[in-house]
Structures are given as C-alpha cells and as structure tokens.
Amino acid sequence: MPVLFKSCGFDYFIVDCEHGYYDYGAVATLAVVSKKSGIQMFVRIPSISRECILKYMDMGVVGLLVPMVSTSEEIKRVVEYSKYEPLGKRGISTKRAHNDYLCKDMKVYMDTANEETMIFAQIETREGLRNIKRIAETKSLDGLIVGPNELSSDLGIPMQYKNELFKDAVDLPKSAYENCVHD
C-alpha cells in the first residue's frame, strides 16, 4: 500500500486505527514499508493513552491524527506521550524501527524526532469548537482538522454539510487560530 501511494505521487497517508481494524502488527509492517518507500505515514489513534501513542511512535510513524479533541488538556497529553524531553515525556527505547535500530547520539536523535514528529487535532464536537483557540495554542501542535461526520452529528444535523449551523461552525474567524504557537 505505501509503495502504491508513493508511486501515485502522494506525500503521506493516514492509517485509521480509530475506526479501522488494524492491529499493532499490521501498522508496524506498514510503518516499515512506508519509511523505506519514502512516504510519510500518520496514524489516526484510537485513544489518548501513553501505551497506544508510544507503540505507534516507536514503530516509526511520522505523526498522529488525534480524533475527538475537545480540550487543550487532551492534546497536551498527546504531546507529552509523543515528544521527548524537553517538549514531552516520551519513553526512550533505542532499538526500534523509529531510529532504524541504531542510535549513535541520543540527544541528536531526540531533538530530530521532536522536530519531525507531527501532531494534528481533529475537532469533532461543540466543546472542541468552544475550546478551539486554546487547543490551537498548544505548543507542538501542528494543525487542526475538522471531522465533519462527528461534528455534524454532535451539532444535531448528521451529514448536513450545507446546513448553515454546520457551515458557521467550520467557518471559524481568523482570530480563533491566528496566534497559534508553532515550534
């Protein structure tokens, strides 16, 4: 699959582990093939848990798509679990796919990994919309993505994307995100 995506000109792909049926072994295989093929792989995580996030990061994925983010505290936990010190508290394992099973200089590796790891918050609830500015200001968050199906459902208008309530919800004023902090 990753080789096909790369040959079609894609720069990245997302493995959906929230709704998808992928186990850790399948994701690990895809991560190795994507890395060797030169295409970036993201995982849409099924939950915000240290174990889950650490396993995906140690497989060598380039980043995470975090569904159902409603508060800045949630995305701060993701940063903590996926980034090394001083940005987070990611566990250190030196013999994994994420560093090609080699680590000559741990400090250089950790700094590079922090810089290259991307995290995207998926806004899918009214609460997420209310907190979007604080979520967007989270240090080390790379972007926000609207989850249209869940958001429209939470707004009481499932899949009615032309409904004014939905359009108003996703047409955020620039002031909601213009002061985002980026590393």
Buried (B, 14 or more C-beta within 10 A) or exposed (E): BBEEBBEEEEEBBBBBBBEBEBEEEEBBBBBBBBBEBEBBBBBBBBEBEBEBBBBBBBBBBBBBBBBBBBBBEBBBBBBBBBBBEEBBBBEEEEEBBBBEEEBEEEEEBBBEBBEEBBBBBBBBBBBBBEBBBEBBBBBBBBBBBBBBEBBBBBBEBEEBEEBEEBEEBEEBEEEBBEEBEEE
